């Protein structure tokens, strides 16, 4: 198909050009000449003849002939209809005419079915049911639907099928109406610096929605620009078909150019710049670092110093430079000591931030042995250098380390020091000399000695020469001696700046002497009144060790004579003996039996040890049957002290309780007022608070505590200032005259005298006067306490019913209802 790509004038002469075609496999070529001429212009009044439309005829069906089926000819293969996309019309545009041979005899109706006709997308293809003219109603888009498959039908006016349906295929011919589109607008790739030409970098990809099998969808790539253009403007090339980007020139150096930006163009129509459509994308190529720059020291010699005997101290800080990308394996430095440290006393660590080398002491250094170290240090990277690159001399440096002398601790040698001595040495005996050495040979210092630990306080040391002397007797059996060894610690201090000290331990291995007599064990035992059926087994306890301990000899003393008369002892072996009754019966009781025990020391040591034996009545099994077995055996001192303490505590508690009770009785008696406890009625009177009076009551008008009926208005109060708690100045209420009958007992006289004093003193504060704590209104059924001074007919009232209220109201019954007596 030949298209015009631009507008151009066409002369009256024929335009001629050649079209060439070539077979890609056989390379065979053809050519054809094309002539273009102007269409003749028809007169306006002339009738346009319709272009000739191709007809599609339904194939003939088999018919019966003489009662037999007649075979029809082979069906025609209907070629597909090719229809260009994006046609501009006019629409509807006629495509083909479908016809049946039977339309001469019958009135037929034509129709088409399938996607694009009666199925979505519907209405694209229509057919004239009378003429069978198939038309397209709008432009087609091959990128949406590349092929339509329709079926044509022919029926009579009754809807009966008169022909078999035929298939109609409509191919949408592709037009170059889509530009190439890159999958990404920006492509990122990397390439190592120093790469050789031909090194693969990355691949860019674009797609075209047009037919990939046609020129419209065949893309070609090319590089439009490169930035920067150093060291060459064509450092990269691209495969025009695959989009692979490769290097074409040497000289990639990250330290000079770290990134290249390429503009890539993709063009369809096989890259034809005239007819093809194109699009662009950006390719960003980062030049990655390789180890092509070795680290170099900033100085040839570094200096440092360190005090002796110090570890984990930074001695020197080594600095290097590296042109590679920071914080990458090609930049990170690794330091190595290549000489000057045969004993491995130094190590170099790398600072991850600054890439400096930190020379550190990992083993103590003695100034008296080494005063200076000269180290040879090499710097490398974590990854090897690139091929062809060697380490320069600047990758090696010298580190000079000076050791500073400091005052060191004196030390005892040997430590601990072990000596052997017999126990029992007297005070003042010189045992040994325990001295310390000062490692500071180049310092003139004196050492003094002091005792640091001496659990038994047996020793002393000379502060100048370190001689150790006893100040007490050495005893192997002391609890401070463990496994025959006594430990003492001494301190040696010098006079350096600052003063230093060291400790040493003296271990005295004490040899045993026979200085402890054996003792009987156990010290208490029990046996029956008769020799049978049991006996007492005893042994000896000796704090000495062999050969000053067992075997032991057991014997009974000659006096008193009752011992050997009543008892007999038999030696079982070197450590055990058996004590038995010698007589047939011994009265029950507690007996002290002395036993002579002699050890095997040289000379031997003897001791008379007392064995307390309880003789008791026994049953047939030889067990004591006395009820007071525990009492007879006696209580220990600890038990007796505990019992006495309990008794004393109990007595103190009883005494405290008695004192508390007496004090409580006195307080109770002091509160009573000439009334017997059984007649006291004050248990029902509770004092909640005291109202009126006092310096803090100045803000209260105590006149309001009087009966409100008797209070006069403020207008009749005299002008002036007076206390709010003093009695109001107006006529006193008239109380009834008290009966002249005498009140029994002193309590009545006391009340009368106090009441008269209060009534006759109008300025008296309300401490001793009768107070009105609440006013219940006029006509209250409650009587006033002021009736105690009333002369009303209280005496005529019968108070005998008070005798029925119990003993607490007996006194009131006697006062008011008991008569004159």
Buried (B, 14 or more C-beta within 10 A) or exposed (E): EEEEEEEEEEEEEEEEEEEEEEEEEEEEEEEEEEEEEEEEEEEEEEEEEEEEEEEBBBBBEEEEEEEEEEEEEEEEEBEEBEBBBBBEEEEBBBBBBBBBEBBEEBEBBBBBEBBBBEEEEEEBBBBBEEBBBBBBEEBBBBBEBBEBEBBBBBBEEEEEEBBEBBEBEBBBBBBBBBBBEBEEEEBEBEBBBBBEEEBEBBBBBBBBBBBEEBBBBBBBBBBEEBEEEEEEEEBBBBEBEEBBBBBBBBBBBBEEBEEBEBBBBBBBBBBBEEBBBBBBBBBBBBBBBBBBBBBBBEEEEBEBEBEBBBEEBEBBEBBBEBBBBEEBBBBBBBBEBEEBBEEEBBBBEBEEEEBBBBBBBEEEBEBEEEBEBEBBBBBBBEBEBBEEBEBEEBBBBBBBBEBEBBBBBBBBEEEBBEEEBEBBBEEEEEBBEBBBEBBBEEBEBEBBBEBBEBEBEBBBBBBEEBBBBBEBBBBBEBEEBEEBEBBBBBBBBBEBEEEBBBBBBBEBBBEBBBBBBBBBBEEEBBBBBBBEEBBBEBBBBBBBEEEBBBEBBBBBEEEEEEBBEBBBBEBEEBBBBBBBBBEEEBEBEBBEBBBBBBBBBEEBBBBBBEBBBBBBEBEEEEBBEBEEEEEBBEEEEEEEEEEEEEEEEEEEEEEEEEEEEEEEEEEEEEEEEEEEEEEBBEEEEEEEEEBBBEEEBEEBEBBEBBEEEEBEEEEEEEEEEEEEBBBBEBEEEEBEEBBEEEBBEEBEEEEBEEBEEBBEEEEBBBEEBBBBEEEEEEEEEEEEEBEBBBEEEBEEEEBEEBBEEEEBBBBBBBBBBBEEE
